[in-house]
Amino acid sequence: MPQNVHSTSDTPQDWVAFWNRPNAIYANRRNLEAHFACLLRDLETYLPEGGTVLDFGCGDALAAEAMAARCGTLYLYDAAPAVRQRLQDRFHNHPRIKVLDEDSLGSLPAGSIDLILAVSVLQYIPREDLRGLMHRWRGLLRPEGHALIADVVDPHTPMLQDIASQLRMAHQHGFLLAALLGLGRLAFSDYRRIRREAGFSAYTPAELIDVLEAAGLSAAPLPRNVGPTPHRRSFLARPTDRKAAVQSADEPALKVQ
Ligand SMILES: C[S@@+](CC[C@H](N)C(=O)[O-])C[C@H]1O[C@@H](n2cnc3c(N)ncnc32)[C@H](O)[C@@H]1O
């Protein structure tokens, strides 16, 4: 039976449902392209040449082909079925990009991943599920592997700071009007209700590092965030006990419910 590494509490289904339908987080195609170009630029030094990468919560993954050109295998996983379907449509013939569903994610062999990426995803995962998920990631990592957790929201971040960052990027990349309209659409959507009811998981660096350490991962903040939101934070983690990294994935199936 595949292990359940996806967050399955009732509340996050609201976030999955939110991401499963069109939403106004990204203003338009140009916004998405600028976003993924920035991610690719920031991630390049972390991508293991010829290695195996799992992009967890990958979204539309516009940089996937460029990432796969450097890695041996790129696994893409997103909790939203509609996102996965779009990825599957694009990549079903790609020799090195594999789109995973929950079962195939749960069936990945222990100790098989060089880099787990999670960019701008933690906020949608309930705090009570994080510990179990990190433990599972540790089991998936090769002894010399890393997890790069990026765009982590600090609890003291006012929403206005995120808005200002989006508008700055929109101004630089020529989609300011679309960004303003997008913010209006977001304000009148169910985004704020879901954020209030399902939660928006935010961590201080010390909190996140503690959770990672409890899962057997040693982590440190990176000097600058990966991606276009400079006030958020990125963390690089690796198995603390590199010999035990593979062994931990043999522990009983994780149920993050
Ligand atoms: C802000 S987007 C980030 C996408 C991509 N990583 C990026 O940086 O552009 C968040 C993504 O996380 C996915 N997501 C939300 N909750 C998730 C969960 N519990 N497990 C995996 N993915 C999740 C959403 O479907 C969405 O595609």
Ligand as a Chemical Component Dictionary entry (heavy atoms), coordinates in Angstrom:
data_LIG
# 
_chem_comp.id                   LIG 
_chem_comp.type                 NON-POLYMER 
_chem_comp.pdbx_formal_charge   0 
_chem_comp.three_letter_code    LIG 
# 
loop_
_chem_comp_atom.comp_id 
_chem_comp_atom.atom_id 
_chem_comp_atom.alt_atom_id 
_chem_comp_atom.type_symbol 
_chem_comp_atom.charge 
_chem_comp_atom.model_Cartn_x 
_chem_comp_atom.model_Cartn_y 
_chem_comp_atom.model_Cartn_z 
_chem_comp_atom.pdbx_ordinal 
LIG C1  C1  C 0  1.791  29.104 -4.644 1  
LIG S1  S1  S 1  1.690  27.661 -5.617 2  
LIG C2  C2  C 0  3.418  27.275 -5.785 3  
LIG C3  C3  C 0  3.703  26.529 -7.051 4  
LIG C4  C4  C 0  5.195  26.362 -7.357 5  
LIG N1  N1  N 0  5.875  25.601 -6.341 6  
LIG C5  C5  C 0  5.817  27.730 -7.514 7  
LIG O1  O1  O 0  6.683  28.074 -6.731 8  
LIG O2  O2  O -1 5.422  28.450 -8.410 9  
LIG C6  C6  C 0  1.192  26.445 -4.425 10 
LIG C7  C7  C 0  0.974  25.056 -5.025 11 
LIG O3  O3  O 0  0.920  24.122 -3.937 12 
LIG C8  C8  C 0  -0.070 23.164 -4.230 13 
LIG N2  N2  N 0  -0.524 22.602 -2.957 14 
LIG C9  C9  C 0  -1.391 23.141 -2.064 15 
LIG N3  N3  N 0  -1.531 22.320 -0.998 16 
LIG C10 C10 C 0  -0.728 21.253 -1.218 17 
LIG C11 C11 C 0  -0.421 20.072 -0.490 18 
LIG N4  N4  N 0  -0.997 19.836 0.681  19 
LIG N5  N5  N 0  0.436  19.189 -1.011 20 
LIG C12 C12 C 0  1.016  19.439 -2.233 21 
LIG N6  N6  N 0  0.767  20.532 -2.978 22 
LIG C13 C13 C 0  -0.084 21.435 -2.475 23 
LIG C14 C14 C 0  -1.142 23.936 -4.951 24 
LIG O4  O4  O 0  -1.980 23.084 -5.713 25 
LIG C15 C15 C 0  -0.331 24.906 -5.787 26 
LIG O5  O5  O 0  -0.089 24.416 -7.080 27 
# 
loop_
_chem_comp_bond.comp_id 
_chem_comp_bond.atom_id_1 
_chem_comp_bond.atom_id_2 
_chem_comp_bond.value_order 
_chem_comp_bond.pdbx_ordinal 
LIG C1  S1  SING 1  
LIG S1  C2  SING 2  
LIG S1  C6  SING 3  
LIG C2  C3  SING 4  
LIG C3  C4  SING 5  
LIG C4  N1  SING 6  
LIG C4  C5  SING 7  
LIG C5  O1  DOUB 8  
LIG C5  O2  SING 9  
LIG C6  C7  SING 10 
LIG C7  O3  SING 11 
LIG C7  C15 SING 12 
LIG O3  C8  SING 13 
LIG C8  N2  SING 14 
LIG C8  C14 SING 15 
LIG N2  C9  SING 16 
LIG N2  C13 SING 17 
LIG C9  N3  DOUB 18 
LIG N3  C10 SING 19 
LIG C10 C11 SING 20 
LIG C10 C13 DOUB 21 
LIG C11 N4  SING 22 
LIG C11 N5  DOUB 23 
LIG N5  C12 SING 24 
LIG C12 N6  DOUB 25 
LIG N6  C13 SING 26 
LIG C14 O4  SING 27 
LIG C14 C15 SING 28 
LIG C15 O5  SING 29 
# 
